[in-house]
Amino acid sequence: MTAKRARKQRRIPPPQFPIERHVLDNGLRVVLSPERGAGVVGIAVHYDVGFRSEPQGRTGFAHLFEHLMFQGSESLPKLEHFRLVQSSGGVFNGSTHFDYTDYYEVLPAAGLERGLFLEADRMRAPMITAENLANQVDVVSEEIRLNVLNRPYGGFPWILLPPVLFNSFANAHNGYGDFVDLKAATVADCAEFFDSYYTPANAVLTVCGDFDPGMALDLAGSHFADVPHRPAPVRPSFAEPGPSAVNRVVHHDELATAPALAVGWRLPDPADDLPGYLAHVLLGGVLSDGEASRLQEHVVTEGLATQAWAAPGLMGGPLESRDPDVFVLGAIHTPEHTADEVIDACTAQIDQVARSGPHPDELNRALIRFCSGLYRENDDIGTRTRSLGGLELLYGRAELLNELPAMLAEITPADVAGAARSLDPERCAVLEIRCGPDDQ
C-alpha cells in the first residue's frame, strides 16, 4: 500500500459540533453548542484555577473550595442546589484539576434557566462560613482517607509522580492536600481565594444540548450580567526544566497486592506544539491501547505485568492541563520481576518505535480507537459540555473537539517515531511502588 493510499484510509470525519462564542460585559466567556431534539441540556462553568494555583501552606485548597461552592449561597440555603437539580430529574457535580475547576449540571431541556440561575447564584455569592468550612474540611479529609490512605495504590500516579518529576511547589505538591494545611484554612483565606479566582472574567460558561441559542444567550445575560466584574488574575508561568538524569523514588504501600511503577516524561506544550503533543497521544495508543498493542503483546502477555499503559496526562487523559504536562508509562507487575525488568521491557518497545516507527496499520488502529472513544464519550451531553468548556478555558479553542480527528489523521509514522525518541530513559522520573511497610 502506498503512503498516499494509507493516508487516505486514515481520514476520519469530524463530529462537527456547532459552536458559538460570546463574551458578556463582565468578562464571562460563553460557549453555546446546540443540538435540537436532544431532550436535555448541559451547563458547565469552568474556572481558571486548580491545584497549581494553591499557595504554599494551603495544599488541597482548590479542591476544598470546590466543596464549599456546594454549601449554599446568599439566595439559597445549603442543599437547595441539590434539591432543585434532582427534583428536575437532573444530575450535577464538580471536579478539581491541575489547571481548572469545573461545575456542571445536566437537566431536561426545560430546566435550562434553572441551571443558569444556580450557577450564576453561586458565582455571585457562595455561603462561606466558619461552620461550612469546618464541615467541608472534615468531608475532604475523609475523602483523602477513603481514596488515598486506605485504598491500594491510592494517589498512584497522579499524586506520587509529580514530586519525582518536578521541583517547583506549584507542579509537585499534593493537590488532594495535607491534613494540617486543610485544618489551617480560614474563612478569610476562602474569601481571598474567591475574590481572586471566582470572577466572571476568569471563567467560561458552556451550554450544550437542546436549546435555542438566542434564548440561551439572553438567559445567560439576565442571570450572569449582574455578577460584578473583577479582573482575572495574571496566570504565572509554571515552566521548569525537565530532568537531566533519572529521578527515582520508592514508595511503600501496605495495602498494595502487587508492585507497581510509573515513569514520567515531559510533553511538548500543546499551546505551542500541538502536533508534537498529538504525536504522543498516538504513541500512547500504539503502545497500550487494545489487545494488539505493543505493551500488551510484549509485556503483559509475556507475564511481566498484569497491566501496562502509556498515555499523556496525569488525570483524565490528554489535553486536560496546560504546560507542563506529563507522558506516563505505568504498570502493575508480578513480584517475580523487578521494576527495572518491566521498565526495560517497556522502553525496549518505545525504542523500537523510535528507530523504525509504527507500522501504518498499527498507527491507523491507534487513530481509530482514539477517535472512536472521543466520539463515544462526547455523544453524552454532559461529557461534551465539559469537553468544550475545558478546551475553551485551557487553550481558547472549544473547536478542538471538532478538529482533533483530522489533526490526528495528519500525524505520520515519522512523527510518532520522533515522539518515542523524546522519551529518553536516561532523563525521566521513576516511581516504584513496593508492597508492604518500609522496613527502614
N, C-alpha and C positions, 0 to 999 in steps of 0.2 A: 504494500500500500504506500503510495507517495505521501510526502509530508503535507502537500496541499489537500489531498483527499482525506487524510487523517484529521486535519484541522477542520474541514467541512463537517465531518462526522461529529465533532465535539461541539458544534453550535447548539446552544440551548436557549429556547425562547424565554425572555424575561417575563416575570409575572405582571409588570406594569400596573402597580397600584397607583391610582391617581393621587396627586399631592398638590395642595395649595398652601402657600406660606403667607402669613400676615404678622404684623407687629403692632401691638396696642401702644397707646401713648405712654403708658408707664413702663414700657420696655419689654413686656411679656411677649415672647415669640409664640406664635400659634401655627400649628401644622394640622391641616384638615385632609382626611383621606376617606371620601365617601364610598360606600358600597351599598347602593339601594337594594332593598329586598333582603338584606342580611338578617333583619329582625332584631339585632342587638347593636349596642353602641359601646365602644371602649373609650375611656377618658383616662389620660395619664398626665401627670406633671413630673417632669424631671428637673431636679435642682443641681446646679453645678457645684456640688460639694460631696465629698466622700472621705474615705479613710485618709487619703493624702492631705486633706485639709485640716486634720486634727493637730492642735498644738502639742508640744511635748508636755508630758504630765497629764494628758487627757486622752489616753488611748481608749478607743471604743466610743468616743463621744458622738461621732456622726451616727452610729447605729443606735445609741441611746436616744439621740434626738429624734430619729425616725419613730421610735416607740412613743415619744412624747406627743408627736403630731396626731396620734390617735386618741388622745385623752380629753377631747372636748375643746370648745372654743368659747369666746365671749357670747356667741349666739346659741350654741348647742351644748348641753351637758354631756358628761362622759357617757360613752356607749351609744349616744344618739346617732352618731355617724354610722355605726354598725347596724343599728336598727333600721335606719332609713334605707340603706342599701339592701339589706337582707329581706326586708318586707316588700321590696320592689322585685324580688326574685333575682337580685344581682350578687356578685362576688367582688371582693376588694382585697388589697394587700399593699405592702410596700417592701422595699429592699434597699440595702446599702451596699455600694461597690467602691472600688478604689477611687473613682473619679466622679461618681454621681450617686444621688439618692432619688428613687422614684416612688410614686404613689399612684395607684390606679384602681379603677372600678370597671366592671363590665355589667351593663344593665340592659333590660329590654329597651328598644328604641324610644319608647315613650318616656323613659327616665333620663333623657339627655339633660334637661335643665336641672333636675335634682342632682345629678353627678357634678355638673359645673358649679352649682351653688355650694356643694360640700367642699370641693377643692378650693374654691375662692375663699370660703369662710375660714378654713384653717390657714391659708396663706396670709389672710388678713390679721388674725389674732388668735393663735392657739392658746389654750389654757395651760400656762406653765406656772405651776405652784409647787411649793415645797412638798406637799402631800403627793402630788402626781410624780414628782421627780423621785422621791424616796421609793414609791411603789414600783416605778419602772426600773430603777437601779436593781431592785430585788428581782424583777422579771428577767432582765438581761443577764444578771448573774446566774440565775437558774438556767437560762438558755445556754450559757457557756458551760455550765456543769453537764448539761444534757448532751450538747452537740460536740464538745471538745474534750473535757476532762474525763467523762465517764463513758466515752464511746471509743471503740477501737479505731485507730488511725484518725482520731479527732484532730482537725486542723491540718490534715495532710492532703495536699501540699501547700494550700494557699496561705496558711499562717506560718508554717515552719520553713518554707523555702525562701521567701523574700529576705530574711535577715542573713542568709548564707550568700545570696547573690548581690545584695545591695548594702551600702554603708550609711546612707542618709536616713534620718528618723522617718521622714515622710514616706519613703519607699519600703523601709524594712520593718516597721513596727507592727504589732499585732492589732489588726483592725477590730477584732472582737472585744478587746480591751482587757485591762488588768483590774482585778477587784479593787485594789487600793485607789487607782485612778478613777474608777466609776464612783466609788463612795465619796471621793473628794469633790465631785461636781456640785456646783451651786446653782441656785436659780439665776444669779447674776451671770454666771458663765453661759447658761442657756439663753438668756435674753441677748447677750452679746453675740452669740452664735447665730441666733435667729436674725438679728438686725444685719449681720454681715452677709449671710448667705441666702436667707429665705426672702429674697426680694424678687419682684416680677422680672427685673432686668437680668436676673441670674437663673431664669427658669424657662422651660419650654412646655407649653400646653399642647397635647396631641389629642385629637378627636378622630376616631376611626369607626366606620361601620355604617349603619342605616340612618342617615340624616341628610337634611338639605344644607349645603354649605353656607348659603346666605343666612339662614336662620341660626345655624350653629355659631357663626361669627358674631351675629347680633347678640345672641345669648352670652357668649364669652365676654363681649364688651360690657354688657349690662351687669354681669356678676364680678368681673375682674377689674373693670376700669377704675373703680374707686379704691383699689388696693394701692397705697401710696408708693410712688416711685422712690427707690433708693438706688444709688449707683451700684452696679455689680462690682464685687471685689476684683482686683487685678490678680489673675492666677499666676503664681510664680513658676519658674521653670523647675521641674523636678529631675532634670537630666543629671546623670552622673556617669563617670567612666565605667565600662564593663570590667569584668575580672581580667587580670593579667596572668593568672595561674588558676589552678584548681582550688577552689574554696570548699572545704569538706567539713561537715558536721554530722555527728552520730546522735540520734535521739532515741531514747529508750521508752518503749510503750508497753506498759504492764498488761494492757488489755488486748494487744495485737496477737493474732493466732499464727501469723506468718510474717517473715521480714519483708520490708518494702524499701523502695528507693525512688528518688526523684532527682533528675538532672535538669538544671535550668540554664538557658542561654538568652541573651538579649536579642530582641527582634528589631527589625527596621521600624522607624517611626511611620505609622500608617498615614499621618498627615503629610509627610514629606516624600515617602516612598511606598505608596500603596501597592504597586505591582510587586515590589520586593516582599512586602508583608504577605500578599496573597500567594506568592510562591511558597511561603512557609505553610500556609493553610493547606495547599495541595500536597506538600511534602508530608504533613501530618496524616493526610488521607492515604497516601501511598504506603506509609509506614504502618498504620494501625487501624484503618477503617475497614472492617469486614474480615471474613474468614480467609480471604485470599491475600490479605495484606502481609507485608514482609515480616513484621514483628510476630504476627500470629503464626505464620508458617515456620519461622526460623528461631523463635524464642519460646513461644507458648507451646506449640506442637512438639518441640524438642524437649519439653519438660523442664526448662529452666525457670519458667514463671507460670503462674496461674492466670495473671492478667498483665498486659503490657499496652501502653498507649503513648501517643505522641501528638501534640497539638499546641497551637498558640493559645495563650490565655490561662491565667490562674483561676478565674471564676467565670463559668458560663460560656466559655468558648471564645472565638476570635472577635475582634472589634468591640470588646467590652471595656476597654480603657484606652487612655492616651499613652504616649511615650513616657516612661519606659514600660514596655510590655515584655512578656516572657514566653519563650517556647519551652514547653515542659515535656520531658521524656520520663515516664513513670512505669513502675512495675511492682506487683506483689509477687514475690518469688518463693521458691521452695527452700527449706532450710538446708538442703543438701548442697546448695550452690551459694557461693558468696556474692555479695553485691557487685564486686568487681567483675566476676564472671558474667553476670547478667548485663552489666553495663557494656562490657567488651562485646558481647554478642549483639547488643542493640546498636552500638556505634559501628560495628562491622557492616551492618545493613545500611546505616547512614553513609558510611564511606563508599559502599558500592554505588549508591545513588549519586554521591558526589563525583565519582570517577566516570560512571557510564550513563548517568541519568536514568529516569524511569522509562520503561517501555511505553510506547504511545498508548497501547491498550490499557496498561496499568494506570497511566495518568488519566485516561478517559473514564475509567471506572471510578477513580477518586473524585473526579469532577462531577459525575452523575450522582454519586452517593451524597456528596455535599449539597448539591443543588436540590436534590430530591428532599433532603432533610430541611433545607431552607424553605421550600415550598410547603412542605407538610406542616412545619411548625407555625409558619405565618399564615396558613389558612385559618388559624384560630384568631379571632378578632382581638382578644386580649393580648396575645403574643405580638401580633402585628402592631398594635398601638404602642407597645413598649419598644419594639424594634425601631419604628420610625422616630419616636421621641429620643431614644438613646443615640441613634446615628446623627440626628439633628443637633443634639446638645454637644456630643463629643467632637464631631467633625464638620458641623454646619451643613450636612448633606443627608437629609432623610432619603433623597433619591438613590442613595447607595443600595437600598433594599431592592430596587428595580435593576440597578446596573451591575450588581455583583456577579450574576451568572455569566454575562457577556465578558466582563473583565477577567473572570477566572478562566473562561474558554480561550483567552488570548495567552495564557501562561504556557510556555513551551517546556519540553523536557530539559532544555539547557537552563531555563530559569530555575526549575526545581533542583537541578544539579548544583546551581550556584547557591541556592538556599541551604542545601545539605553541606556544602563546603564551609558555610558560615558557622556551622555548629562544631566549633573546634573543641575536641575532647580535652585539650590542654588549657582551655580558658573557659571555665564554666563553674557552676555551683552544684555540689553533690550533697544531697540529704539522704542519710541512711537511717532507716527505722529498724531497730532491733527489738525483739520480743523480750519482755520481762524487765525488771528493775535494773538500774545502773548499779553494778556491784562495787563501783569505786566510791 
